[in-house]
Amino acid sequence: MENKTIKELAVELTVETTAICDNIKGRSVFVNQLLRSCSSIGANSHEAKYAQSKADFINKMEIALKECYETEYWLEIIYKINAINEPTHQHLQNKCGTIRRKLIASIKTVKSNPNER
């Protein structure tokens, strides 16, 4: 999993989460929030690739990071209300954690290198 790009991991997370959420009934408020935040990670990191400036790139990646944190929150809620089992929850949280670490590393790298974009 570590050799995959942020976008690849984000797409996988969104596809897996969508498949799981399709089977959750009666929790549409939580499911909708989870799907929105989850899909936003990939959308913002993909959009960052086409940023107009270093500041724009950092902004998009920071939004993706915030969405990753939000996704972790909604996964926790979905788990706590027994809508998903522990192994599924752990798998998705681990994938979010990998994405989060990659986003943080990318943001730090760009911020520390004046020539990097």
C-alpha distances in whole Angstrom, upper triangle without the diagonal:
4,6,6,9,10,12,10,8,11,13,10,12,15,15,14,17,19,20,20,22,24,25,26,30,32,30,30,30,27,25,26,25,22,21,23,21,18,19,20,17,16,19,20,17,18,22,21,21,24,26,29,29,27,28,27,24,24,25,23,20,22,22,19,18,21,20,17,19,21,19,18,22,22,20,22,25,24,23,26,28,27,26,22,22,20,17,16,17,15,12,12,13,10,8,11,11,8,10,13,12,11,14,17,16,17,20,21,21,23,25,26,26,29,28,25,24
4,6,8,10,12,11,9,13,14,13,14,17,18,17,19,22,23,23,25,27,28,29,33,35,32,32,32,29,27,28,27,23,23,24,22,19,20,21,17,16,20,20,17,18,21,20,19,23,24,28,27,25,26,26,22,22,24,22,18,20,21,18,17,20,20,17,19,21,19,19,22,23,21,23,26,26,25,28,30,29,28,25,24,22,20,19,19,17,14,15,15,11,10,12,11,7,9,12,10,9,12,14,13,14,17,18,17,20,22,22,23,26,25,22,21
4,7,9,12,10,10,13,14,14,15,18,19,19,21,23,24,25,27,29,30,31,35,37,34,34,34,31,29,30,28,25,25,25,23,20,21,21,18,16,20,20,16,17,21,19,18,22,23,27,26,24,26,25,21,22,24,22,19,21,22,19,19,22,22,19,21,24,22,21,25,26,24,26,29,28,28,31,33,32,31,27,27,25,23,22,22,20,17,17,18,15,13,15,14,10,11,14,13,10,14,16,14,14,18,19,17,19,22,23,22,25,24,21,20
4,7,8,6,6,10,11,10,12,15,15,16,18,20,21,22,24,26,27,28,32,34,32,31,31,28,26,27,26,22,21,22,20,17,17,18,15,13,16,17,14,14,18,17,16,19,21,25,25,23,25,23,20,20,22,19,17,19,20,16,17,20,19,16,20,22,19,20,23,24,22,24,27,26,26,29,31,30,29,26,26,25,22,20,21,19,16,16,17,14,11,13,13,10,10,13,13,10,12,15,14,14,17,19,18,19,22,23,23,25,24,21,19
4,5,5,6,8,10,11,12,14,15,17,18,20,21,23,24,26,28,29,32,34,31,30,30,27,26,25,24,21,20,20,19,16,15,16,12,10,13,14,10,10,14,13,12,16,17,21,21,19,21,20,16,17,18,16,13,16,17,14,14,18,17,15,18,20,18,19,23,23,22,24,27,26,27,30,32,31,29,26,27,26,24,22,22,21,18,16,17,15,12,13,14,10,9,12,12,8,10,13,12,11,14,16,15,16,19,20,20,23,21,18,16
4,6,5,6,9,10,10,12,14,15,16,18,20,21,22,24,26,27,30,31,28,27,27,24,23,22,21,18,17,17,15,13,12,12,9,7,11,10,7,9,12,11,11,15,16,19,19,18,19,17,14,14,16,13,10,13,13,10,11,14,13,11,15,16,15,16,19,20,19,22,24,24,24,27,29,29,27,24,25,24,23,20,20,19,16,15,15,14,10,10,11,9,6,9,10,7,7,11,11,10,12,15,15,15,18,20,20,22,21,17,16
4,5,5,6,9,10,10,12,14,15,16,18,20,21,22,25,26,29,30,28,26,26,24,22,21,20,18,16,16,14,12,11,11,8,5,8,9,7,6,10,10,10,13,15,19,19,19,20,17,14,15,16,13,11,14,14,11,12,15,14,12,16,17,15,17,20,20,19,23,25,24,25,28,29,29,27,25,26,25,24,21,21,20,18,15,17,16,12,12,14,12,9,12,13,10,10,14,14,13,15,18,17,17,20,22,22,24,23,19,16
4,5,5,6,9,10,11,12,14,15,17,18,20,21,24,25,28,30,28,26,27,24,22,22,21,18,17,17,16,13,12,13,11,8,11,13,10,10,14,14,13,16,19,22,23,22,23,21,18,19,20,17,15,18,17,14,15,18,16,14,18,19,17,18,21,21,20,23,25,24,24,28,29,28,26,23,24,24,22,19,20,19,16,14,16,15,11,12,14,12,10,13,14,12,13,16,16,15,18,20,20,20,23,25,25,27,25,22,19
4,5,5,6,9,10,10,12,14,15,16,18,20,22,23,26,28,25,25,25,22,20,20,19,16,15,16,14,11,11,13,10,8,12,13,11,12,15,15,15,18,20,24,24,23,24,22,19,19,20,17,14,17,16,12,13,16,14,12,15,16,14,14,18,18,16,19,22,21,21,24,26,25,23,20,21,21,18,16,16,15,12,11,12,11,7,9,11,8,7,10,12,10,11,15,15,14,17,19,19,20,23,24,25,27,26,23,21
4,5,5,6,9,10,10,12,14,15,16,18,20,21,24,26,23,22,22,19,17,17,16,13,12,12,11,8,7,9,6,5,9,10,9,10,13,14,14,17,18,22,23,22,22,20,17,17,18,14,13,15,14,10,11,13,11,9,13,14,11,13,16,16,15,18,20,19,20,23,24,24,22,20,21,21,19,16,16,16,14,11,12,12,9,8,11,10,7,10,13,11,11,14,16,15,16,19,20,20,22,25,25,27,26,23,20
4,5,5,6,9,10,10,12,14,15,16,19,20,23,25,23,21,22,20,17,17,17,14,12,13,12,9,8,10,9,6,9,12,11,10,14,15,15,18,20,23,24,24,24,22,19,20,20,17,15,18,16,13,15,17,14,13,16,16,14,16,19,17,16,20,22,20,21,25,25,25,22,20,22,22,20,17,17,18,15,12,15,15,11,11,15,13,11,14,16,14,14,18,19,18,20,23,23,23,25,28,28,30,29,25,22
4,5,5,6,8,10,11,12,14,15,17,19,22,25,22,22,22,20,17,18,18,15,13,15,14,10,10,13,11,9,13,15,14,14,17,18,18,21,23,27,28,27,27,25,22,23,23,20,18,20,19,15,16,18,15,13,17,17,14,15,18,17,15,19,21,19,19,23,24,23,20,18,19,19,17,14,15,15,12,10,13,12,9,10,13,12,11,14,16,15,16,19,20,19,21,24,24,25,27,29,30,32,31,27,25
4,6,5,6,8,10,11,12,14,16,17,20,22,20,19,19,17,14,15,15,11,10,12,11,7,8,11,9,9,12,14,13,14,17,18,19,22,23,27,28,27,27,24,22,22,22,18,17,18,17,13,14,15,13,10,13,14,10,11,15,13,12,15,17,15,16,19,20,20,17,15,16,16,15,12,12,13,10,7,10,10,7,8,11,11,9,12,15,14,15,18,19,19,20,23,24,25,26,29,29,32,31,27,25
4,6,5,6,9,10,10,12,15,15,18,20,18,17,17,15,12,12,13,10,7,9,9,6,6,9,9,8,10,13,13,14,16,18,19,21,22,26,27,27,26,24,22,22,21,18,17,18,16,13,15,16,12,11,14,14,10,13,15,13,12,16,17,15,17,20,20,20,17,16,18,18,17,14,14,15,13,10,12,14,11,10,14,14,12,14,17,17,16,19,21,20,22,25,26,26,28,30,31,33,32,28,26
4,6,5,6,9,10,11,13,15,18,20,19,17,19,17,14,14,15,12,10,12,13,10,9,13,12,11,13,16,16,16,19,21,21,23,25,29,30,29,30,27,25,25,25,21,20,22,20,17,18,19,16,15,18,17,14,16,18,16,14,18,19,17,18,22,22,21,17,16,18,19,17,14,15,16,13,11,14,15,12,13,17,16,15,17,20,19,19,23,24,23,25,28,28,29,31,33,34,35,35,31,28
4,5,5,6,9,10,12,13,17,19,17,17,19,16,13,15,15,12,10,14,14,10,11,14,14,13,16,18,18,18,21,23,23,26,27,31,32,31,31,29,27,27,26,23,22,23,21,18,19,20,17,15,17,17,13,14,17,15,12,16,17,14,15,19,19,18,15,12,14,15,13,10,11,13,10,8,12,13,10,12,15,15,14,17,20,19,20,23,24,24,26,28,29,30,32,34,35,37,36,32,30
4,5,5,6,9,10,11,14,16,14,14,15,12,9,11,12,8,7,11,11,8,9,13,13,13,15,17,18,18,21,23,24,26,27,31,32,31,30,28,26,26,25,22,21,22,19,17,17,18,14,13,15,14,10,12,14,11,9,13,14,11,13,16,16,15,12,11,13,14,13,10,10,12,11,8,11,13,11,11,15,15,14,16,19,19,19,22,24,24,25,28,29,30,31,34,35,37,36,33,30
4,5,5,6,9,10,13,15,14,12,14,13,9,10,12,9,7,10,12,9,9,13,14,14,15,18,19,19,21,23,24,26,27,31,32,32,31,29,27,27,26,23,22,23,21,18,19,19,16,15,18,16,12,15,16,13,12,16,16,13,15,18,18,17,13,13,15,17,17,13,13,16,14,12,15,17,14,14,18,19,17,19,22,22,22,25,27,26,27,30,31,31,33,36,37,38,38,34,32
4,6,5,7,9,13,16,15,14,17,15,11,13,15,12,10,14,15,13,13,17,17,17,18,21,22,22,24,26,27,29,31,34,36,35,35,32,30,31,30,26,25,26,24,21,23,23,19,18,20,19,15,17,19,16,14,17,17,14,15,19,18,17,13,12,14,16,15,12,13,16,14,12,16,17,15,16,20,20,19,22,24,24,24,27,29,29,30,33,34,34,36,38,39,41,41,37,34
4,5,6,7,11,14,12,13,15,13,10,12,14,11,10,14,15,13,14,17,18,18,20,22,23,23,26,28,29,31,32,36,37,36,35,33,31,31,30,27,26,26,24,21,22,22,19,17,19,17,14,15,16,13,11,14,14,11,12,15,14,13,9,8,11,13,12,9,10,13,12,10,14,16,15,15,18,19,19,21,24,24,24,27,29,29,30,33,34,35,36,38,40,42,41,38,35
4,5,5,8,11,9,9,11,10,6,9,11,9,8,12,13,11,13,16,17,18,19,21,23,23,25,27,28,30,31,35,36,35,35,32,31,30,29,26,25,26,23,21,22,21,17,17,18,16,13,15,15,12,11,14,13,10,12,15,13,13,9,9,12,15,15,12,12,15,15,12,15,18,16,16,20,21,20,21,25,25,25,27,29,29,30,33,34,35,36,39,40,42,42,38,35
4,6,8,11,11,10,13,12,9,11,14,12,10,14,16,14,15,18,19,19,21,23,25,25,27,29,30,32,33,36,38,38,37,34,33,33,31,28,28,28,26,23,25,24,21,20,22,20,16,18,19,15,14,17,16,13,15,18,16,15,11,12,15,18,18,14,15,19,17,15,18,21,19,19,23,24,23,25,28,28,27,30,32,32,33,36,37,37,39,41,42,44,44,40,38
4,6,10,10,11,14,13,10,13,15,14,13,17,18,17,18,21,22,22,24,26,27,28,30,32,33,35,36,40,41,41,40,37,36,36,34,31,30,31,28,26,27,26,23,22,23,21,18,19,19,16,14,17,16,12,14,16,14,13,9,9,12,16,16,13,14,18,17,16,18,21,20,20,24,25,24,26,29,30,29,32,34,34,35,38,39,40,41,44,45,47,46,43,40
4,7,7,8,11,10,8,11,13,12,12,15,17,16,17,20,22,22,24,26,27,28,30,32,33,35,36,39,41,40,39,36,35,35,33,30,30,30,27,25,26,24,21,21,21,19,16,17,17,13,12,14,13,9,11,13,11,10,6,8,12,15,16,13,13,17,17,15,18,21,20,20,23,25,24,25,28,29,29,31,34,34,34,37,39,39,40,43,44,46,46,43,40
4,6,7,11,11,9,12,14,14,14,17,19,19,20,23,24,25,26,28,30,31,32,34,36,37,38,42,43,42,41,39,38,37,35,33,32,32,29,27,28,27,24,24,24,21,19,20,19,16,15,17,15,11,14,15,12,12,8,11,14,18,19,17,17,21,21,19,21,24,24,23,26,28,28,28,32,33,32,34,37,37,37,40,42,42,43,46,47,49,49,46,43
4,6,9,9,9,11,14,14,15,17,19,19,21,23,25,26,27,29,31,32,33,35,37,38,39,42,43,43,41,39,38,37,35,33,33,32,29,28,29,27,24,24,24,21,19,20,19,15,16,17,14,12,14,15,11,12,10,13,16,19,21,19,18,22,23,21,22,26,25,25,27,30,29,29,33,34,33,35,38,38,38,40,43,43,43,46,48,49,50,46,44
4,6,6,6,9,10,11,12,14,16,16,18,20,22,24,24,26,28,29,30,32,34,36,36,39,40,39,38,35,35,34,32,30,29,29,26,24,25,23,20,20,20,17,16,17,15,12,12,14,11,8,12,12,9,11,8,11,15,18,20,17,16,20,21,18,19,23,23,21,24,27,26,26,29,31,29,31,34,34,34,37,39,39,40,43,44,46,46,43,40
4,5,5,6,8,10,10,12,14,15,16,18,20,22,22,24,26,27,28,30,32,33,33,36,38,37,36,33,33,32,30,27,28,27,24,23,24,22,19,20,20,16,15,17,16,12,13,15,12,11,14,15,13,14,11,14,18,20,22,19,18,21,22,19,20,24,23,21,24,27,25,25,29,30,28,30,34,33,33,36,38,38,38,41,43,44,45,41,39
4,6,5,6,9,10,11,13,14,16,17,19,21,21,22,25,26,27,29,31,32,32,35,36,36,34,31,31,30,28,26,26,25,22,21,22,19,17,18,18,14,14,16,14,10,13,14,11,10,14,15,13,15,13,15,19,21,23,20,18,22,22,19,20,23,23,21,24,26,24,24,28,29,27,29,32,32,31,34,36,36,36,39,41,42,43,40,37
4,5,5,6,9,10,11,12,14,15,17,19,20,21,23,25,26,27,30,31,31,34,35,34,32,30,30,29,26,24,24,23,20,19,20,17,15,15,15,12,11,12,10,7,9,10,8,7,11,11,10,12,10,12,16,17,19,16,14,18,19,16,16,20,19,17,20,23,21,21,25,26,24,26,29,29,29,32,34,34,34,37,39,40,41,38,35
4,5,5,6,9,10,10,12,14,16,18,18,20,22,23,24,26,28,30,30,33,34,34,32,30,29,28,26,24,24,23,20,19,20,18,15,15,16,13,11,13,12,8,9,12,10,8,11,13,12,13,10,11,15,17,18,15,14,17,17,14,15,19,18,16,20,22,20,21,24,25,24,26,29,29,29,32,34,33,34,37,39,40,41,37,35
4,5,5,6,9,10,11,12,15,16,16,18,20,21,22,24,26,27,28,31,32,32,30,27,27,27,24,22,22,22,18,17,19,17,14,15,16,12,11,14,13,10,12,14,12,11,15,16,15,16,14,15,19,20,21,18,17,20,20,16,18,21,19,17,21,23,21,21,25,25,23,26,29,28,28,31,33,32,33,36,38,39,39,36,33
4,6,5,6,8,10,11,13,15,15,16,19,20,21,22,25,26,26,29,30,29,28,25,25,24,22,20,20,19,16,15,16,14,10,12,12,9,8,11,10,7,10,12,11,10,14,15,15,17,14,15,19,20,21,18,16,19,19,15,16,19,18,15,18,21,19,18,22,23,21,23,26,26,25,28,30,30,30,33,35,36,37,34,31
4,5,5,6,8,10,11,13,14,16,17,19,20,22,24,26,26,29,30,29,27,25,24,23,22,19,19,18,15,14,14,13,10,10,11,8,6,9,8,5,7,10,9,9,12,14,14,15,12,13,16,17,18,14,13,15,15,12,12,16,14,12,15,18,16,16,20,20,19,21,24,24,24,26,29,28,29,32,34,35,36,32,30
4,6,5,6,8,10,12,12,14,16,17,18,20,22,24,24,27,29,28,27,24,23,23,21,19,18,19,16,14,15,14,11,11,13,10,8,11,12,9,10,13,13,12,15,17,17,17,14,14,18,19,19,16,15,17,16,13,14,17,15,13,17,18,16,17,20,21,19,22,24,24,24,27,29,28,29,32,34,35,35,32,29
4,6,5,6,9,11,10,12,14,15,16,18,20,21,22,25,26,26,24,22,21,21,19,16,16,16,13,12,14,12,9,11,12,10,9,12,12,10,12,15,15,14,17,19,19,20,17,18,21,22,22,19,17,20,19,15,16,19,17,14,18,19,16,17,20,20,18,21,24,23,22,26,27,27,27,31,32,33,33,30,27
4,6,5,7,9,10,10,13,14,15,16,19,21,20,24,24,24,22,20,19,18,16,14,14,13,10,9,10,9,5,7,9,6,5,9,10,9,10,13,13,13,16,18,19,20,18,17,20,21,21,18,16,18,17,13,14,16,14,11,14,16,13,13,17,17,15,17,20,20,19,22,24,24,24,28,29,30,31,27,25
4,5,6,8,9,11,12,13,15,16,18,20,21,24,25,24,23,21,19,19,18,15,14,14,12,9,11,10,7,7,9,8,5,9,11,9,10,13,14,13,15,18,19,19,17,16,18,19,19,15,14,15,14,11,11,14,11,9,13,14,11,12,16,15,14,17,19,19,19,22,24,24,25,28,29,30,31,27,24
4,5,6,6,9,10,11,12,15,16,18,19,22,23,23,22,20,18,19,17,14,14,15,12,10,12,12,9,9,13,11,9,13,14,13,13,17,17,16,19,21,22,22,19,19,21,22,21,18,17,19,17,13,15,16,14,12,15,16,13,14,17,17,15,18,20,19,19,23,24,23,25,28,29,30,30,26,23
4,5,5,6,8,10,10,12,14,16,16,19,20,20,19,16,15,15,13,10,11,12,8,7,10,10,6,8,11,10,9,13,14,13,15,18,18,18,21,23,23,24,22,21,24,24,24,21,19,21,19,16,16,18,15,13,16,16,13,13,17,16,13,16,19,17,17,21,22,21,22,25,26,27,27,24,21
4,6,6,6,9,10,11,13,15,15,19,19,19,18,16,14,14,13,9,9,10,8,4,7,8,6,6,10,10,9,11,14,14,14,17,18,18,20,23,24,24,22,21,23,23,22,19,18,19,17,14,14,15,12,10,12,12,9,10,13,12,10,13,15,14,14,17,19,18,20,23,23,25,25,21,19
4,6,5,6,8,10,11,13,14,18,19,19,19,16,14,15,14,10,10,12,10,7,10,12,9,9,13,13,12,14,17,17,17,20,21,21,22,25,26,26,24,22,25,24,23,20,19,20,18,15,16,16,13,11,14,13,10,12,14,12,11,15,16,14,15,19,19,19,21,23,24,25,25,21,18
4,6,5,6,9,10,11,13,16,18,18,17,14,13,14,13,9,10,12,10,8,12,13,10,12,15,15,14,17,19,18,19,22,23,22,25,27,28,28,26,25,27,27,26,23,22,23,21,18,19,20,16,15,17,17,13,15,17,15,13,17,18,16,16,20,21,19,21,24,24,25,25,21,18
4,5,5,6,9,10,10,14,15,14,14,11,9,10,9,5,7,9,7,5,9,10,9,11,14,14,14,17,18,18,20,22,23,23,26,28,29,30,27,26,29,28,28,25,23,24,22,19,19,20,17,15,17,16,13,13,16,14,11,14,16,13,13,17,18,16,18,21,21,22,22,19,15
4,5,5,7,9,10,14,14,13,14,11,9,10,10,6,6,9,8,6,9,11,10,11,14,15,15,17,19,20,20,23,24,24,26,29,30,30,28,27,29,28,27,24,23,23,21,18,18,18,15,14,15,14,10,11,13,11,8,12,13,10,11,15,15,14,16,19,19,20,20,16,13
4,5,5,8,9,13,15,15,15,12,10,12,12,9,9,12,12,9,13,15,13,14,17,18,17,20,22,22,22,25,27,26,28,31,32,32,30,28,30,30,29,26,25,25,23,20,21,21,17,16,18,17,13,15,17,14,12,15,16,13,14,18,17,16,18,21,21,22,20,17,14
4,5,6,7,10,12,13,13,10,8,11,10,7,9,12,11,10,13,15,14,15,18,19,19,21,23,23,24,27,28,28,30,33,33,34,32,31,33,33,32,29,28,28,26,23,23,24,20,19,21,19,16,17,19,16,14,17,18,14,14,18,18,16,18,21,21,21,20,17,13
4,5,5,9,9,9,10,7,5,8,8,5,6,10,10,9,12,14,14,15,18,19,19,21,23,24,25,27,29,29,31,33,34,35,33,32,34,33,32,29,28,28,26,23,23,23,20,18,20,18,15,15,17,14,11,14,15,11,11,15,14,12,14,17,17,17,16,13,10
4,6,9,10,10,12,10,7,10,12,9,9,13,13,12,15,17,17,17,21,22,21,24,26,26,27,30,31,31,33,35,37,37,35,33,35,34,33,30,29,29,27,24,25,24,21,20,21,19,16,17,18,15,13,16,15,12,13,16,15,13,16,18,17,17,16,13,9
4,6,9,10,12,9,8,12,12,10,11,15,15,14,17,19,19,20,23,24,24,26,28,28,29,32,33,33,35,38,39,39,37,36,38,37,36,33,32,32,30,27,28,28,24,23,24,23,19,20,21,18,16,19,19,15,15,19,17,15,17,20,18,18,16,14,10
4,6,7,8,5,5,9,9,8,10,13,13,13,16,18,18,19,22,23,23,26,28,28,29,32,33,33,35,38,39,40,37,36,38,38,37,34,33,33,31,28,28,28,25,23,24,23,19,20,21,18,15,17,18,14,13,17,16,13,15,18,16,16,15,13,9
4,7,8,6,7,11,11,11,13,15,16,17,19,21,21,23,25,26,27,29,31,31,33,35,36,37,39,41,42,43,41,40,42,41,40,38,36,36,35,32,32,32,29,27,28,26,23,23,24,21,19,20,20,17,16,19,18,14,16,19,17,15,14,13,10
4,5,5,6,9,10,11,12,14,15,17,18,20,21,23,25,26,27,29,30,32,33,35,36,37,39,41,42,43,41,40,42,41,41,38,37,36,35,32,31,31,29,27,27,26,23,22,23,20,17,18,18,15,14,16,15,11,12,15,14,12,11,10,8
4,5,5,6,9,10,11,12,14,15,16,18,20,21,23,24,26,27,29,30,31,33,35,36,37,39,41,42,40,39,41,40,39,37,35,34,33,30,29,29,27,25,25,23,20,20,20,17,15,15,15,12,10,12,11,8,9,11,10,9,9,8,5
4,5,5,6,9,10,10,12,14,15,16,18,20,21,22,24,26,27,29,30,32,33,34,36,38,39,41,39,38,40,39,38,36,34,34,33,30,29,29,27,24,24,24,21,19,20,18,15,15,16,13,10,13,13,9,9,12,12,11,12,11,9
4,5,5,6,9,10,11,12,14,15,17,18,20,21,22,25,26,27,28,30,32,33,35,36,38,39,37,36,38,38,37,34,33,33,31,28,28,28,25,23,24,23,20,19,20,18,15,16,17,14,11,14,15,11,12,15,15,14,14,13,10
4,5,5,6,9,10,11,12,14,15,17,19,20,21,23,25,26,27,29,31,31,33,35,36,38,36,34,36,35,34,32,30,30,29,26,25,25,23,20,21,20,17,16,17,15,12,13,13,10,9,12,12,9,10,14,13,13,13,10,7
4,6,5,6,9,10,10,12,14,15,16,18,20,21,23,24,25,27,29,30,31,33,35,36,35,33,35,34,33,31,29,29,28,25,24,24,22,19,19,19,16,14,15,13,10,10,11,9,6,9,10,7,8,11,12,12,13,11,9
4,5,5,6,9,10,11,12,14,15,17,18,20,21,23,24,26,27,28,30,32,33,35,33,32,34,33,33,31,29,29,28,25,24,24,22,19,20,20,16,15,16,15,12,12,14,12,9,12,14,11,11,15,16,16,17,14,12
4,5,5,6,9,10,11,12,14,15,16,19,20,21,22,24,26,27,28,30,32,33,31,30,32,31,31,28,27,27,26,22,22,22,20,17,18,18,14,14,16,14,10,12,14,11,10,13,15,12,13,17,17,18,18,15,12
4,5,5,6,9,10,10,12,14,15,17,19,20,21,23,25,25,27,29,30,32,30,29,30,29,29,26,24,24,23,20,19,19,17,14,15,15,11,10,12,10,7,8,10,8,7,10,12,10,11,15,16,17,17,14,11
4,5,5,6,9,10,11,12,14,15,17,19,20,21,23,24,26,27,29,31,29,28,30,29,29,26,24,24,23,20,19,19,18,15,15,15,12,10,12,12,8,8,11,10,7,10,13,12,12,15,17,17,19,16,14
4,5,5,6,9,10,10,12,14,15,16,18,20,21,22,24,26,27,29,27,26,28,28,28,25,23,23,23,19,18,20,18,14,16,16,13,11,14,14,10,11,14,13,11,14,16,15,15,19,20,21,22,19,16
4,5,5,6,9,10,10,12,14,15,16,18,20,21,22,24,26,27,25,24,26,25,25,22,20,21,20,16,16,16,14,11,13,13,9,9,12,11,8,10,13,11,11,14,16,15,16,19,20,21,22,19,16
4,5,5,6,9,10,11,13,14,15,17,19,20,21,23,25,26,25,23,25,24,24,22,19,19,19,16,14,15,13,10,10,11,8,6,9,9,6,7,11,10,9,12,15,14,15,18,19,21,22,19,17
4,5,5,6,9,10,11,13,14,16,17,18,20,21,23,25,23,23,25,24,24,22,19,20,20,16,15,16,15,11,12,14,11,9,12,13,10,11,14,14,12,15,18,17,17,20,22,23,25,22,20
4,5,5,6,9,10,10,12,14,15,16,18,20,21,23,21,20,22,22,22,20,17,18,18,14,13,15,14,10,12,14,11,10,13,14,11,13,16,15,15,17,20,19,20,23,24,26,27,24,21
4,5,5,6,9,10,11,12,14,15,16,18,20,21,20,19,20,19,19,17,15,15,15,11,10,12,10,6,8,10,8,6,10,11,9,11,14,14,14,16,19,19,20,22,24,26,27,23,21
4,5,5,6,9,10,11,13,14,15,17,19,20,19,19,20,19,19,18,15,15,15,12,10,12,12,8,9,12,10,8,11,13,11,12,15,16,15,17,20,20,20,23,25,27,28,25,23
4,5,5,6,9,10,11,12,14,15,17,19,18,17,19,19,20,17,14,16,16,13,11,14,14,10,12,15,13,11,15,16,14,15,18,19,18,20,23,23,23,26,28,30,31,28,26
4,5,5,6,9,10,10,12,14,15,17,15,14,16,16,17,14,12,13,13,9,9,12,11,8,10,13,11,10,14,15,14,16,19,19,19,21,24,24,24,27,29,31,32,28,26
4,6,5,6,9,10,11,12,14,15,15,13,15,14,15,13,10,10,11,8,6,9,10,7,8,12,11,10,13,15,14,15,18,19,19,21,24,24,25,27,29,31,32,29,27
4,5,5,6,9,10,11,13,14,14,14,16,15,16,15,11,13,14,11,9,13,14,10,12,15,15,13,16,18,17,18,21,22,21,23,26,27,27,29,31,33,35,31,30
4,5,5,6,8,10,11,12,11,12,14,14,16,13,11,13,14,11,10,14,14,11,14,17,16,15,18,20,19,20,23,24,24,26,28,29,29,32,34,35,37,33,31
4,5,5,6,9,10,11,10,9,11,11,12,10,7,9,11,8,7,11,11,10,12,15,15,14,17,19,19,20,23,24,24,26,28,29,30,32,34,36,37,33,32
4,6,5,6,9,10,10,10,11,10,12,11,7,10,12,10,8,12,14,12,13,16,17,16,18,21,20,21,24,25,25,27,30,31,31,33,35,37,39,35,34
4,5,5,6,9,9,10,12,12,15,13,10,13,15,13,12,16,17,15,16,20,19,19,22,24,23,24,27,28,28,30,32,33,33,35,38,40,41,38,36
4,6,5,7,5,6,9,11,13,11,8,12,14,11,12,15,16,15,17,20,20,19,22,24,24,25,28,29,29,31,33,34,35,37,39,41,42,38,36
4,5,5,6,5,7,7,10,9,6,9,12,11,11,14,15,15,16,19,20,20,22,24,24,25,28,29,30,31,34,35,35,37,39,42,43,39,37
4,5,8,8,9,9,13,12,10,12,15,14,13,17,18,17,19,22,22,22,24,27,26,27,30,31,31,33,35,37,37,39,41,43,45,41,40
4,6,8,10,11,15,14,12,15,17,16,16,19,21,20,21,24,25,24,27,29,29,30,33,34,34,35,38,39,39,41,44,46,47,43,41
4,5,7,9,12,11,10,13,15,15,15,18,20,19,21,24,24,25,27,29,29,30,33,34,35,36,39,40,40,42,45,47,48,44,42
4,7,10,12,10,10,13,15,13,15,18,19,18,21,23,23,24,26,28,28,30,32,33,33,36,38,38,39,42,43,46,46,43,40
4,7,8,6,6,10,11,10,12,15,16,16,18,20,21,22,24,26,26,28,30,31,32,34,36,37,38,40,42,44,44,41,39
4,6,6,6,9,10,11,12,14,16,17,18,20,21,22,24,26,27,28,30,32,33,34,36,38,39,40,42,45,45,42,40
4,5,5,6,8,10,10,12,14,15,16,18,20,20,22,24,25,26,28,30,31,32,34,36,37,38,40,43,44,40,39
4,5,5,6,9,10,10,12,14,15,17,18,20,21,23,24,26,27,29,30,31,33,35,36,37,39,42,42,39,37
4,5,5,6,8,10,11,12,14,16,17,18,20,21,23,24,26,27,29,30,32,33,35,36,38,40,41,37,35
4,6,5,6,8,10,11,12,14,15,16,18,20,21,22,24,26,27,28,30,32,32,34,36,39,39,36,34
4,6,5,6,9,10,10,12,14,15,16,18,20,21,22,24,25,27,28,30,31,33,34,37,38,34,33
4,6,5,6,9,10,11,13,14,16,17,19,20,21,23,25,26,27,29,30,32,33,36,36,33,31
4,5,5,6,9,10,11,12,14,15,16,18,20,21,22,24,26,27,28,30,32,34,35,31,29
4,5,5,6,9,10,10,12,14,15,16,18,20,21,22,24,26,27,28,30,33,33,30,28
4,5,5,6,9,10,11,12,14,15,17,18,20,21,23,25,26,27,29,32,32,28,27
4,5,5,6,9,10,11,12,14,16,17,18,20,21,23,24,26,27,30,30,26,25
4,5,5,6,9,10,10,12,14,15,16,18,20,21,22,24,26,28,29,25,24
4,5,5,6,9,10,10,12,14,15,16,18,20,21,22,24,27,28,24,23
4,5,5,6,9,10,11,12,14,15,17,19,20,21,23,26,26,22,21
4,6,5,6,9,10,10,12,14,15,17,18,20,21,24,24,20,19
4,5,5,6,9,10,11,12,14,16,16,18,20,23,23,20,19
4,5,5,6,9,10,11,12,14,15,16,18,21,22,19,18
4,5,5,6,9,10,10,12,14,15,16,19,20,16,15
4,5,5,6,9,10,11,12,14,16,18,18,15,14
4,5,5,6,9,10,11,12,14,17,18,15,14
4,6,5,6,9,10,10,12,15,16,13,13
4,5,5,6,9,10,11,13,14,10,10
4,5,5,6,9,10,12,13,10,10
4,6,5,6,9,11,13,11,11
4,6,5,6,9,10,8,9
4,5,5,7,8,5,6
4,6,7,9,8,9
4,6,9,8,11
4,5,5,8
4,6,8
4,7
4
